[in-house]
Amino acid sequence: MTSAPTILPDQKKIGMVSLGCPKALVDSERILTRLRADGYAFAEDYAGADVVLVNTCGFLDSAKEESLAAIGEAIAENGRVIVTGCMGEEADAIRAAHPQVLAITGAHQYEQVVEAMHIHAPPSQGPFVDLIPQPDIKLTPRHYSYLKVSEGCNHSCAFCIIPDLRGKLASRRIDAVLREAEKLVAAGTKELLIISQDTSAYGVDIRHESRQWKGHEVRAHMTDMARELGQLRTPEGHAPWVRLHYVYPYPHVDQVIPLMAEGLLTPYLDIPFQHASPKVLKLMRRPANEAKVLERLKSWREICPDIAIRSSFVVGFPGETEEDFRYLLDWLEEAQLDRVGAFRFEPVEGAAANALPEQVPEAIKEERYARIMEVTERISAAKLAAKVGRTLPVIIDEVGEPDEDGDIGATGRSQADAPEIDGAVYLRNVPATLAPGDIVNVSIEDADAHDLFGVVAPQG
């Protein structure tokens, strides 16, 4: 007599809304990976979810409003909502707006999120499915991945509450970072985006401790990490692109520029300068060494002529005068940064800048924002125009369908373009065999203020 087959219960399904920066996206990936290992499945829409998890952003008041709106939408569409992320630190504000939420946890509190999910939607798969090994979940395309090397920050910038939300700097072990990077590249990642709150400070909190890696000692230090990441190879034997984000310009940053010149790192640095006026930088509680930075930019470009520098700046900070703002514009003209984002100063609850005198009127913020964007767009347009006629490596993000003439277009990025924040390279007449993640040489035919246009270069 044969026994009846075991009927496994249906898996509980989770819906996910992930807001905010790439660091929050990595948190979402880790939470979902853990939940899947516990036997959960994932819903494609609100209706199919047993519980919706909303990973919030709480950096600016506008981000908090967006987070509250997302929570409200999830409640309206589903009714069963767990909240996590940076705004989770303000549980009272969330419950005041949405008393129906089931549970609230703070940033990168993975265990608490999983515990809340177990309470409100107990996993139902049983021991057989739980034994099946599961790969990590990625919320980005297969060909690029964010690699978070640390949490938190030791700075006390007047406009920021990140240390309150995510705590002081907490670096990962260097061997753990390199093991994750190796695993991602082996699984198909062609571009690693190194992120943290302060990548340059990686390892400071653990005294740059050394660990064994591939038979030798490696320090938990940005330069050692960068050098080791440059040794990675894809299954096809190619070096992946390795892009450094959130790099404060400490002196040791100079040591990674030769690695870019050697092709071990992508020639790209994301540096949060925030301003150039010494007075405003002092009010922001940031180091004021703008003149020395200009000298270093010149030196970096001499070592690695193709290096692309991206940064962001705040306009309308309390106490910023017209003279301070013109100083910033003049500095930008001299710095000739490749990619620039600008933000109007926005008060954040709990930030020291809120109490500063001489708050800048909104109308002046808008006017200064328009002026800085005009200057930076002109610089960007000139830099991109200089690339017309060159052949550049481009990583493909998306390939379109053939048009009525059978021509296929594609969208990619050069080494000067990080995903979702910089420009793109638009290709015409690409081969039908082209796929996302391919890195091809592209002949640049045209440019505008933000993007490049071209065609795949002939082989050989």
N, C-alpha and C positions, 0 to 999 in steps of 0.2 A: 504494500500500500504506500503510495507516494504522498508526501506531505504537501499541503496547500502552499503555494508561493507566498512569500512575505509581501504584504502590501505596504509600501512606504507612504507615510502621510505627505500631503502636499507641502512644498517648501513655503515658509513665510517669505514674503517679498518686501523689499525695501525700495522706497523712492528716494532720490538724492538731489538736493539743490545745493550747489557749491558756489559761493560768492567770494569776491576778494582777489587777493594776489596769488601768484604761483605757489607761495609757501602754504597757503590755505588749501590749494589744490592737492598738494602732496599729502596734507593731513587727511583730505577726503579719500585719497587713494589708499592710505594706510588703514583707515577705518573700514572701508569697504572690503579690503583684503582680509582683515580680521573677521568681519561678519560673514563673508563667504566661507571661510574656514570653519565657522560655527554652524554652517548648514543653511544660511540664508541665500535666497535668490534675489534678483534685482528687477524691479518693475520699470517699464518704459514710459509710464504715464502715472498721473495721480490715481486714477481709478483702479489700477492694478496693484497698488501698494497696500500692504497691511499697516505700515507706518512710513511717514515721510521724514527724512532727516535733513534739516536745513543747517548748513555750515555757514555761519554769518561772518561779516566784516564789521569792525567797529572802529576803524582808524579815524574817519571823519564823520561829522554829523550827517552829511549826505549819504555816506555808506551805511550808517545806522538806519536812516530812513528807508534805504533800499532793502536792508535786511528785514526790518519790520514789515515792509510791504510783501516781501517774499514769504515770510512766516504767515501773514494774513491770507495770501493766495493759497498756500498749502492747506491751511485750516479750512478755507472755503471749499476747496476742491476735494479734500480727503477727510479732514477732521481729526486725524491722529498724527501729531507732529512732535518730534524731538528736536531741540535746538542745541547746537554746539558752536564752537568757534570764538572769535575775539569778542563779539558782542555778548557772548554768554557770561562774561564777567559782570554784565549789568542785568542780572536776572530780574530784579525788581521792575526795571523799565520794560522788559519783555513781557512780564506777567501783567503789568498794568495795561499794556496794549492788547495782549492776547492771553487772557487767563486760562484758555483751554489747553495750552501746550502741556504735553505729558511730562517732560523733563528738560532741564537746561544744564549744560556743562560748558566749561570754558575752553580756551584754545589748547590744542594738542593734548586733550585729556582723553586719550583713546580708551583706556580701561573703563572710565566712567560712562562713555558713550555706549560701549558694548554692554555694560551692566544694565543701563537703562533700556536698551533694546531687548535684552533677555527678560526684563520684567514686563515690558508692555507688549512684546510679541515673542514669546518663548520659542526658541528654535525647535523645529519638529522633525528633523531628518533622521535622527538616531545614529547609532555608532557606526553603521556600515558606510554611510556616505561620508561621515566625518574623517574616516581613515584615508580617503582619496586625496593625494597631494594636489594642491591647487596653486597655480601661478599667481603672482601678485597682480592686482588690478591696476590698470593704467587708464587715466581719464584723458590723456593726450594721445595723438596719433602714434602708431607703432614706431615711427622713425625718429621721434625726439622725446626726451624725458627730462624732467626736472629732478635734480639730485640735491636734496637739502643736507647741508653739512653741519648746521648748528641751529639752535633755537635761541630766541631772546637777544638782548642787546645791553651793553654796558654804558651806552651814551645817555645823556639826559637833555636832549635837544628840547628847546622851549616849546616847540609846536607839536611834539610827538608824545604819545602815551604807550608806545609799544612795550617799554619795559614793564609798565603796569599790566598790560594785557598778556604778554608772553614771558615775562620774567627777565632775569639777568642772563648773560651769555651762557649757553650750555652746549659745548661742542661734542660731536660724536667721535668715537674712537676712529683713528685714521684707517685702521685695517677694515673696520665696518664700512666706512665710506668707500674705500677702494673695492671691497668685495661687492657692494651693491652696484657700483659703476661697471665692474666687470660682468656682472650678471645681466645688467641692462643691455650692454653692448652685445653680449652673446645672444640675447633674445631679439635683436634686430634694431636696437637704437643706433642711429647714425649721428645723432647730435645730443650731447649732454649739456644741460643748462644748469650751472652750479649756482645755487641760491642759498640765502640765509638772510638774517637781518644785517649782518656785517661780515662779509666773507673774508676781508683782510684780517679780522681779529680771530679767525678760526684757530682754536687751540690755546688761546691765551689763558682761559679759565682752567685748563688741565696742564698748564705749564709746558705746553708743546711736547707732551709725553711721546716717547717712541714706541713703536710696535714692530714686530717682525712681519715683513711682507715679501713674499717671493725670495726668501733667503737673505734678506738684508733689512736693516733698521730704517724705518721711515718716521719722521716726526709729524705730529699733528700741527702742521704749519702750512699756510697757504702755498708757499713756494714749493715745499716738498710734495704736497698734494698735487699741485699743477704739473710738476715734473713726472710724477707717476701716472697721472691721467693721460699724459701725452704718450705713454708707452702702450696704451690699450690698442687693440686691433679688432676689427669686425671679423666674423667668420670668413669673409672673403679676403682678409689680410690687409684691409685699409684702415687708416687712422680715422676715428670718428672726429667730428667737430667737437671741441670743448670750449664752451662759452662762459665767461666769468661775469656774474651779476653782483650788484650791491658791494662794489669794491671801494672802500674808503682809501684815499690816496696816501696811505702810510708809506714811509721810505722803502720798505721791502717790496712794494709793488713794482719798483724799478726792476727787480730781479726776474719778473715773469715776462718782461718785454722781449728779451732774447729768445725765450721759448716760443714766442709767437713768430719771431723772425726765422726760427728753425723749422716752423711748421708743426710743432708739437701742440700748440694751443691755437684756437681761432683768434685772429688778430682783432680783438674786440674787447673793450672794457666799458662796463656800465658803472659810472661813478656818480654818486648823488652829491653834486656840489652845492645845490640849493640856492646859493647866491654868490656874489663876488665882492660886494662892498664890505670892507673890514668892519664897519660899524654894525651893519645888519647881521653879519656872521656872528659878531659878539653878542648881539641881542638874541640870536638864535641858539647861543651856547654851542657854536661850532668853531672848529679851528679856522683862523683867518690867515691863510698863507697863499692868497690868490696870485701874488707875483711869482712866487716860487713854483706854483702849479704851472704857470705859463712856460717857465723855463723847462720844466719836466716834460710837458707836452711836446715841446720842440725836440727834446732829447729822445723821447719815445719814437717820434716820427723819423728821426735820423736812423734809429736802430731798425725800426719796422715801418717802412713808408706806407704800407697798406692798413695800418692800425685804424680802426674806427672807434671813436669815443662817443658814447651816449651819456646824457645826463638829464637831470630835471632841476627846475628852478621854481622858487616860490616868489610870486609878485604880490605886493600889497601887504607885506608883513608889518606888524605894528612898529612905527618909528621909521619906516622906509620913506625917505624924502625923494623929491624929483632928482636931486643930485645923486643919491644912492642908486636910483634906478638907471640914470644915464651912465653911471660908473659900470653897472652890470652890462648894459648894452655895449659899451666900449670894450669891456673885457671879452664879451662874446665875439665881437668883431676880430679881436686879436687871437682868441683861442681857436676859432674856426672848428667848433665841435661838429661832428658828423650828424648826430641825431640829438634833438633837444625836445623835451616835454616841459610845458609850463603849467603852473597851477596857481590859481588865485588863492591867497591865504584864507583859510576857513577855520574858525574857532572849533576846537575839540574839547568836549567836557573833560576837565581834569588836567588840561595842558597849561603850563606856566604862562604861555604867551597870551592867554586870555586876559590876564591881569595887567599887561603892559599898557602904558599910556600911548597916546598918539595913534589910535586905531585909524587905519586908512579907509576912507569912504568907499562904498561899493562902486560908485561911478568911476573913481580913479583906478581901482583895481581892474575894472573892465578895460579902461583905456590903456593901462600899462600892459595888460595881457595881450591886447591887439597889437601893440607896438613890438613886444618881444617876439610874438609869433611872426610878424612881418620880417623882422631881422633874421630870425633863425630859418624861416622858409627860404629867404634869399640865399643864405649861406648854403643850405641843403641843396637848392636847385643848382648852384654853381658847382658844388662838389660832385653831384650826380652827372651833370653835363660833362664834366671832365672824364667820366668813365665811358662815354660814348666812343665806340671804336675799339674798346678793350675786350678781351675775352676773360670772363670771370667764372669761377666755380659756383654753381647754384644747386641748392638742395630743393627737390621738388616736393611741394606740399599737396597739390591737387592737380589732377588731370581731367580736363573737360570731355564732353561728348563731341563727336564730329558734327560740324555745321553742315549746311545744305551743299557745300562744295567738298565735303569730306575732310576739311581741315580741322585739326585738333589743337586746342590751346591748353596751356598749363600755367599754374602759378607756383612760384618758388621764391627762395630768398638767397641773397648773396651772403658772404661771411659778415657783412656789415649790418645784417638784419636779423634781429631776434624775433621769434614768433609772437604775433599779436600786439607788439608794441612798436615795431619799426616798419619800414617799407616792404615792398614786394618786388619781384621780378616777374613780369608777364611775358610769356613765351608764345609765339605763333608757330603753326606748322610743325608740331612736335611729332616724333615717331609714335606709332600706335603701341609700341612696346614700352613706352615710358611709364613709370609707376611712381607713386609717392614714396619718398625715401631715396630715390636715385639722386646721385650727385653727378651733374653733367657740366661740361664747359659750355658757356653761353656767350655768343657774340652780341655785345650790347649795341643796339641800333638807335635808341632814343631814350629820353629821360624827361621827367617833370620835376616838381618840387619835392616829391617823396618817393617815387617809384622809377624802376628801370624797365625797358622793353627790349626784347631781343629774340634770338633764334638759336637753337642748339648748334654749336660749332661743328664743322666737319671733323670726323675722326682722322687722326694722323696728321 
